Amino acid sequence: MSTPAEYYRSLPPVSKAYGVACLMTTAAYYLNLYDPWSIALFYGLVFKRFQVWRVITNFFFLGPFSFPFAARLIMIAKYGVSLERGPFDKRTADYVWMLIFGALSLLVMSAVPYLWSPFMGTSLVFMIVYVWSREFPNARINVYGLVSLKGFYLPWAMLALDLIFGNPLKPDILGMVAGHLYYFLTVLHPLAGGKFKFSTPLLVHKIVAYWGEGTQMNAPVESNPSAGVVFRGRSNRLGGTQTTRPRSTSHETNGNAASVSSSPQQQNQGDGVAFRGKSYRING
């Protein structure tokens, strides 16, 4: 039985960073460290007063501590982690680009007054759930221990539950639209013989390489050898000789990449799915 600290360290970097950011944002709200409306999405304040942080910070607020908040956080911990360890294994930059593309799509859709929402974090989480359902369509899942169904129908089951619980459906639907747009461009369109290549931008590869977390197969840029190192210098021994710390190898640069990735048998046991299926991606 692993401890909470061991479980936290075993999480892949992107899902862990986003989940912790959402948790800390809500915790800071309860400590009265900020006003939630100061990070909400208001296009008038973005363009007129240049409060550009609002286009980013609104994705980190999933609401106050409540059952819906806990459900969204569990979705990140379960389906986001499953994606990052499965179809996006050793493709950290591609996973980051999926989230960035989803956020940009939601920002464009929210420019329509009827589709606008001050906080789009719930929609981004629902996009993760939708992409997971397409990557694992035959996985058997239990929804709150009440209904057993295939993974392909998970977003629709969550949508029905939000309808029953009286939660707004618009954020869920927007997340499904963003997820389907991404899946269409990366999987369905190439399978249909489309010539348009939807690949991860070079800037995203550079950001992930500079971050120094995760791995990327066939990355067009090299990992930052100084990522995660506070000080790298020379040490003077008593005998008068100077020794220089050797440069980190690619294995050291990638941080805990070896601990994140596991054998296929371990991944199948950890994901808890009956059939992983195939994912045809143009970048993998």
N, C-alpha and C positions, 0 to 999 in steps of 0.2 A: 504494500500500500504506500504510494508516494505521498510525500508531504506537500502542502500548498506551495512551498518554495521550489521544490523539485518540479512540480507541475508547471509553475510559472516559467522556470528556466527552460523547460522542454518545448514551450510554444514557439512556433515560427515567428520571425521578427516582425513582419508587416501586420499580421492579425493581432499580435501582442501589442504593438505600438498603437494601433487604432483603438483597440478595446480599452487599454489603459488610459488613453487620451479622453475617450468618452466617459469613463468612470471618474477621472479626476475633474473633468469639466462639471459634472453634476455635483460632485463632492464640494468643489469650490463654490458652487451656487448656494449650497446649504450652509456654508461658512460665511456667507454674505461678503465674499471677496469681489463680486462683480454683479452687475445687473444683466440678466439674460438678454434683455433687449439691446444691450450694447454689442452683442455678437450676432444678432439676428440678421437675416438677409433683407435689406431694404435698398433697392436699386437707386432710389432717389438720393440716399446718403452716400452710396458708393460713388456715383458720378458727380454729384454736386459738391460734396464735402470730402471726396477722395478717401473715404473710409473703406479702403479696399480689403481690409482684413475680414470683412463680413462675408465675402464670397468663399472663404475657407472655414472660418470659425463656426458657421452655422451647421456644418456637417458633424461637429463633435458634441452637440447637445441633443441627447436622446430623451429629454424630458426629466422631470423630477423622479426621485426614487419611488417606484411603484411596480406593480406586476408587469405592465407593458415595458417599462425600462429594463427589468430583469430579463424579460423574454428577448428583447433586442440584443442584450449583452450576451445571452446564451447562444443566439444565432451566430454572432461573431465568433464565439469560442468554439462552436461546433462546426458550422458549415464553412466559415471563413478559414479555419484551421484545416479542415478536410480538403478544401480547394488548394491551399498552399502546400500541403503535404502530398497531394495527389496529382492532379493535372498540371499544377504549377510548381511541382517539385524541381528544384534547381533552375527555376525561372522566376527569380524574385523581381527582376525588372518588369517582366511581362505582367506579373500580378499587381505591381504598383501602377502600371499603365492601365490595367483594367479598372482600378479604383479611380484614377484620375479621369479616365474617359467617362465613367459613370457620373462623376461629379460634374464634369463639363456638360454632359447631356442634360442632367437635371437642372443646371443653371440656365441652359437655353430654354428648356420647357417652362421653367418658373418665370421666364420673362413674359409669358402670357398671363394676364391678370387673373384669369379664372384658375390657372394651375399654380399660382404663386403660393408659397408656404414660407414662413419665417425661418423654419428649421428643417433642413433636408436630410438630416442624419438617418431618420427612419427609412426614407426612400433608398438611401445608399445601402443600408443593411438589407433591405428587401431585394435589391439588385444582386447582392451576394447570394441570397437564398435562391433566386431564380437561376443564376448561372450554375449553382450547384445542382439544381434539379435537372438541368440539361446535360451536365457532365455525368451524373449518376442517375439516369432515368429508371433503372431497374432495381435500385437499392430499396430494401424494405425498411420502413421507418414507422415509429409509433408517435403519434401526435398526442402529447400529454398522457400517454398510456391508455388512451381511449380508442383511437382509431389506428389501424394498421393499413398502410397504403404504399404504393410505389413512390420513389423519389420524384418522378416526373410531376406528380400532382401535389407536391408539398406547397408551392406558392398559393395554389387555389385553396388548399385546406387552411392555410394561415389567413387568407383573405376572408374565408367564411367565418373563422373564429373571431376575427376583428369585427365582422358584422354582428355576430352574436353578442360580443362584449360591448358593443356600442362605440368602438374606436373608429376614427375617421379612415375611410378607405382610399382617399385620394393619394396619400403618400405611398401606400402599397402599390397602387396601380402605376404610378410614375416610376417606381423602382423596377417593376416588371417590364415596363416599356424600355427603360434604359438597359436592363439586362438582356432583353431580346435583341436590341439593336447591336450590342456588343457581340453577342453570340452569332448573330447573322453575319456580321462583317468578318469575324475571325474563323468561323467554322462552316456555316451553311453556304455562304457565298463562294468560298474556295471549292467546296465539294460540288457545287453546281457548275464549276468550270469558269468562274469569274476571274478576270485578269487583274482586277484591282487588288493590290497587296496591302492589307491593313497591318502594319508592323509597329512595334514599339519605337518611339522616337529616340534618336541618339542622345538627346538631353536627359531622358529618363534613365538610360543606361549609365550616363556619367554621374547622375545624382546617386544612384544605387551603389555604383563603384566607389564614390567618395564616402558614402555612408559606411561602407565596410561590413555590412550585415547581409546574410543570405548569399546565394550563389546564382549564377546565370550561365547556362550552357551556351557556348559559342558567342560570348559577349564581344561586341565590337570595341570595347575599351577595357583596359586593365584595371584591376582593383587598386585602390589607393594603399600603398604599402605602409603609410603612417596612420591609417584609420584606427581609432581606438587607442593610440599610443600617446601618453601625456608628455613623456620626455624620452628622447633617444639621443644619447651622447656617448662620450668616451669615459672609461673608468681607469684611474691611475692606481696601479698596484704598488705595494710597498717596495717591491724589487726594482721599481723604476720603469717597468715595461708598461706600455699603453695598449689596452685591448679595446677593440671596437665591437659593440654589439652587432652580431650579424643581422642582415636584413631579413625581414620576415618572409617566409615562403608563402606561396599562394594558399597553402593549407592554413597557416596562421592568420593570414589576412582575412579570410572568410569567417573568422570568429568561430561561432559554434555551428558551422554548417554541418560538420560531421555528426554532431549530436542531434541535429534536427532531422536529417535524412536517416532513414532506417531501411531495413531489408523489406522486400515485398510482403513477406509473411507478417512482419510486425506492422506494416502499414495497414494490411487488411484487417488485422485484429484491432488496431486502434481506430480505424474508421467505422467499423461495425456495419459494413455494407455487404450485401450478398453478391453483387456483381458490379464491378467498377466500370466496365464498358470501355469503349475506345473514344479518344478525343483527337480529332484531326485538326491540328493547328498548323498554321503556316510558319510559325516561329519556332516550334518545338522540333 
